[in-house]
Amino acid sequence: MNELPPGQPAPASATPEGDRPLTRKERQIRKVRLHLAMTVREIFEEMEKDPSRPKAMAYFDDIFRKFMHNGEGVIKASDDQKVVGTYCVFVPEEIIYAAGGYPVRLCAGAHDSSEIGEDFLPDVACPMVKSEMGFAAMPILDFYQRCDMVALPASCHWKLKMGEMLEPFDDVHMLDVPRVKESEKARDYWLEEVKRFQRRVEKITGKRIRRRQLRDAIRKIQRAQREVVRFQNLRKTIPAPILGRDALEVLNAYFYDEVEDWTEALRALNEELEERIANGVHAAPPRAARILLTGSPMVFPNWKVPFIIEDLGGILAADEFCTSQRYLSDMVSVDEGTMGDMLMAIAERYVLPCACPTFSNTIERRDRIARLVDEYRIEGVIYHVLKGCHPFDIELKIIEQLLREKGVPMLKIETDYSPEDVEQLRTRIEAFQETLKGRL
């Protein structure tokens, strides 16, 4: 039998040992690895058709290309470094870094792994949670298997029940996120949850977090956030210096990369974008319809909607997802350098400014969307709802009313990770963008 290139998934018909028939689990693993590799290859084949892409994007491309090879090398954790998987935006990464650990966000966007997840969840469950369960249950991607612990905030009912289902596969630490964050009692409770997480991370890593380590971790992430602010300000330029799907890739890459390496790569990209703007180089025509994406988050490789928007001549000018533009938007604000003050500041950073619809009061979300519409000169909003993602679906009418008052058209799309509805989505998005052209 001919040998395959290193990391290349074997054909589904191959057997691991001689002629022994593959088990159902082995067939599933091979199928998902093969299909994931094909999906990633198709994404980059499409991206490579654009010769004007910023050269600095190569760094971020390299991270996601490794998904074609079972995810080996995606994360840079050393052999003796503890890896903490995170399943939501509410996990305090500063604490993980301060203890010498390596955080990796495990939000997933693969259709085939979501099919495996249906062995644990009903078919009406959130596609992201199903995809996450599929990767956790089977050895498909390397970095899922390397986690010494996973942190799972109970940010929605699907995530709450997912904690129980993960226990046979991972050491799970649940974080109880308060629903009414404005009350003093809720803030105190969340602070205690953050401290409980600190103790658990210290136990896993075997390292006590000191004041200096926590301060350095806060500053490390703040440097990344400052580059993100610079990046987002550059994206406000018309015509756009970078495509929105490339911006989505940059921000998704933060999930996996070492924070200082990622910050340096983004700094290099920002410098290139500044040169492009100065030289009049742009990624979209000046009159391209400027679209804002909001609603249920999008995660690699489920980028079908951004690709459709920009293939049809629009520009994804901004998004309001916790997996990209909102992920690093709020900094820890420390008044004093004591441990207590820093932990309080960390707790507040992860909850108080958060615009997730899981909270009872969503005024921050409405304000954030209104601000994005104004700052990025948005001409149309696409409200993306994953099937089974109830918090975002419930909030639709509130956001629709806000946009109506601002005179901004909105299109709701409901989808999952399946590629089967791509043409239907294309038809609806094309019609929506045509109406925007008539308004320009």
N, C-alpha and C positions, 0 to 999 in steps of 0.2 A: 504494500500500500504506500502511495506517495505521502511524504510528510507534509503537513500544513505549515505555513509560516507561524512563527511564535505568536501565541495569543489569539490566533485565528480560530473561531469556533468550528468544530467539526460538522460535517453534514448530518442532518437529522437521521439518516439511515445508517450512519457509522455506529460501531459498537465499541465500548471502552476496552473490552477484554475478549480477544478472539471473536468467536461467533455467538457469544452469549447475547440473548435478546435484551434489548434495553428495557428497563423498568419504566413505568408511567412517569415517575419523577425525573428520570434521566432524559426521557423524551421531551418533557416540558422544559427542562433546563437548556437543552440543546436548541430547542425551538426559539425560546426567548433570546438566547445569546445571538443566534443567527439573525433573527428579525431585528433585534436592536442594532446589530452591526450594519445591516442593510439600511435601516432608517437613518442612522448617523451618517453613513456614506452618502446617501441621497441629499441630506441637508447640506453637507459641505460641497458636494458637486454643484448644487444650486448656488451656493455662496461664491464659489470660485468662478462663476460666470461673470461676476462683476470685477473687472480689472482695476477699478478705481477704489476698492476697499482700502482703508488705512492699513499700512504695513504693520502697525503695532497690534493689529488684531490677531496676528499669527500666534502670539503668546496664549491668548484665550482659546483659539482654535485647538491648540495642542492639548489642552485639558480635556475638551469634549471628544476629540478624536480617539482618546484612550478608552472611551466607552465601547469602541469597536473591538477592543481586546480585553473584554471582561472587566473593565475598569481598573486594570492593574496600572499602578503609577499615577492614578488620578490624585490621590492625597499623598502628602510628603511627610507623613508621620514617621519618625525613626522607630526602629524595632523595639526600643525600650520606652517609647512614649505611649501613654494611654490615650485611646481614641474614644471620644464621647459623641455619639450620634444624637442629633437634635431634629425634632419633628415639627418645629413651629418657630415663629419669630419671637416668642416669649422667653426662650432659653437664654440666660445671661452668659454670653460667650466670654466676657471679661473674667469671670470666675474660673472658667475652664483654662484659659491662657495663664492666669495667675498661678494655677496649680501645676503648670507645666504640661497640661493636656493639649490635645488637638481636637477642636470641634469640627464636625462635618455634618452639614444639614442633609437629611435623608428624604426630603420631599421629592416625590417621583412623578414622572410624566410619561411612562411607557405603557402602550396599549397592551402588549402581550403579558407583562407582569400583572396588569390589572385583571386579566383573565384568570391568572393563578389566584389572585386575591379573592375571587368569587368562591373559592373553596372554603373561605372563612367568613365572608360577608355576603349579604344578599346582592343581587344584581342591580338593585336600585341605589346601592351605597355610592358615596362620593368616589369618583375615579381615582383621585389622588391617594386616598386611603387604601383603596384596593391595590393600586400599583405599589404602594409602600409595603403592604402585607406580602405581596408576591415576591418582592426582592428580599424581604426579611426572612421569609420561609424557606427560600432555596438559594444555594450558592451560585448566584448569577453575576453579581458585581462584587469585586474584591473588597471595596471599602465597607460594604454592609457587614461582611464577615469579620472585619478587623475591629469592630466596635467592642470596647470593654464594658460599655454601659450605654443605654439610650435614654435621653430625657424627653418626656412626652407631656407637654402641657395639655390639660383637658379643656381645650379652647372651643370645642364643639362636641356634639353628642357622638359623632363618629370617632373622633380622637379619644374620647373618654372610654368607649368600649374597646377601642383598638389596644389599649394598655393591657387588658386581660389576654387578648389574643397573641400579643407579642411575647408574653412571659415564657412560653416553651422555647423561644428562640434567643431571647436577649435578657440581660439584666436591666429591668425597666425601672426608671424613676419617674413617677407621675408628679406634675406640678399643677396645683389647683389654682386656676386663674379666676380672680373675683369678677363677677358679672356687673356689679354696680361700683365702679372704680372711684366715684366721686366721694364716697363716704370715708371718714377717717378710720372707721373700723376695718373697711376693706383694704385700705392702704397698709394698715398695721399687719393685717393678715398676710398680705402679699409679701411684705418685708420678711416675715417669719418664713414664708415659703422659699424666698431667696436664700435665707440663712440656712435653711434645711438642705437646700441644693448645694450650698457651699460645703457643708459637712459631708455630704455624700461624695462630692467630687474629691475632697481631701482624702476620704477613705479609699476611693478607687485608685488615686494617684500615689497615695502614701506620702503626700507632701502637705504640710501646713501652710496655708496662705498667709503671708505677712503683708503688712501695710505697703511696703515698697513694691512687692510683686503685683499687688492689686492696682496700685497707682500706675505702674509701667504698662499693665495690660489695658487699662482705660486709655492711656495716651496712645498706645499702639493702634487701637481701634479708632480713636479720634483722628489720627493721621489719615487713615483710610477714608473716614467720613468727609474730611476736608477735600480730598481728591474727588470724592463723589459729588460734592457741592460744585466744584469747579467743572466737572464733567457735565452735570445737569445744566449749568449756566451756558455752556458751549452749545448744548442741544437746543437752546432757545433761538439760536441764530437762524435766520431765513435768508437764503435757502439752507436746508439742513446739511451740516458737514458730515453726518454719519447716519446710516439707516437705523431705524428703531429696532429691527431684529438683531443688529450687531450690538446695540446698547443692551438689549435683553440678555444677550450672550455674556457680555462683560459682567453684568450684575449677577447673573446666575453662577458665574465662575467663582464668585466669592464663597459659595457654599463649600467648595472643596479645597481651595488653595490656602497656602499659608498666608496669613494676613499681610505680612510685610512684603512678601514677594508680589502679592496681588496689588498692593498699593503702589509699588514701584512700576509695575506693568501699566497700571492706570495712569500714573504720572507721565510715562512715555507716550501713551495714547493721547492724553490731554495736550501735550506739547505738539504732537503731530496735527491734532485737530485745530489748534491755534494757527499753525502754519497754513493749513488748508483754507481756513477762513480768510487769512491775510492775502492768500494767493487766488482767492475766488474759486476754489475747488469745492464742489458740493456733491452730495449723494442723491439728491432729488431735485426736480425742477422747482423754480421759485413759486410756481402756482400749484404745486402738489397739495391736495387736501390734507390738512393737518388733523390727525386723528389721536384721540386719547382713548386708551383701553383701561377699563376698570371692571370691578366685579371679582369673580373667583380667580385666584392666582394661576399663572402659567409657569410651567416648569419644563426644562429640557427633558426629552426631545419633542414635547407637545407644543411646537411653535407654528402650528398650521395657520392660525388666525393672523399673526404678524406677517407671515409669508404672503398670504392672500392679499392683505391690505397693500403691501408694497409691490407685489407683482402687478396689481391693478393700477399702479401709478400714484397711490397715496403715500403719506409718510407717517409712520407711527412716531409722533412727536413726543409723547410722554405716556406713562402708565401710572396706575395707582395701586400696584400689586405689592403685597408683603414679601414676594419672592424677588423683587427687583427694585423699582425706584423708591418704594417706601421702606425697604429693608434697612438701609443705613442712613435714614434721613434725620433721625433724632439723636443728639449726642448726650452722653452722661455729663451733667453739670454739677461739679463739685465745688462747694464753698470752702471746706476745710479738708485737710488731708488725713483725718482720723479714719480708722476702719469703719466705725459706725456711720460716719458721714458718707463715705464712699459707697457702702452697701445700700444706704438709703437712696443715694443718687442713682445707683444702678437699678434698684427696684422701681423708682419713679420713671426712669428712661424707658423701661420695657412696657409700662402700662399706661401712664397718664397721657402721653401724646398719641398713643396708638389708635388708629382709625379703623380697627377691625370691627365688623358688625356683630361680633359675639358679645359686645358690651351693650348694656341697656340704653345708653345715651350715645347717639352717633353724630353729634354735632361736629366733632373733630373731622369725621369723614366728609361730611357735607362741606365744611370750610376748606378742607384740603382739595377736594375736587374743584370747588369754585376758584380757588387760587391757581390751580394748575391750568384751568381753562383760560384764565386771564394772562398768566405769565407766559404760557407757551402758545398763545394765540390760537387756541383750539377751535376748529370749525365743525367738528362732529365727534360724538362720543359713541363708542361701541361698548355695551354693557355685556360682559361675558359671564355666563352662569354655567358651571359644571352641573350636570344632572346629579341630583342628590345633595347639592350644596345649598342647604336651606337658608342659612343666615344671609347670604348675598341675594338670594332670590326674594326674600321677604323685604329687603331694603330697596328693591327696584323702584317702587312707586315714589318713595321719598326723593331719590336721586333724579328720577324723571321729572318731578315737579320743580326741583332746583334748576335743572337745565332748561325747562320750558320758560321759567322766569328770566333766564339769561339769554333766551333766544337761540339756544344751541340744540340742533337735532340729535336724537339718540336712537340707536338701533340695539335691540336686545337679541342676543344669540344664545341659545341653549345647546350645549354639545357635551361630548365626553372625549375620551382619548382615541376612539375609533377613527380610522381614516375614511370610513365609508361616506361620511357626510361632507367631504371636502368640496365637491362640486355644488352641492346645495348651499353651503356657506359662501362659496365664491359668487354664486348668483345673487344672493341677498346683499352681500357686501358691495358688489359691483353696482347694484341698483342704488344703494345708499350713497356711495361715493359720487354717482352721477347726479343725485339730487344736490350734493354739496357743490358740484361744479356750477350748477345753475344759480347758486347763491353768491358765487365769487364775483 
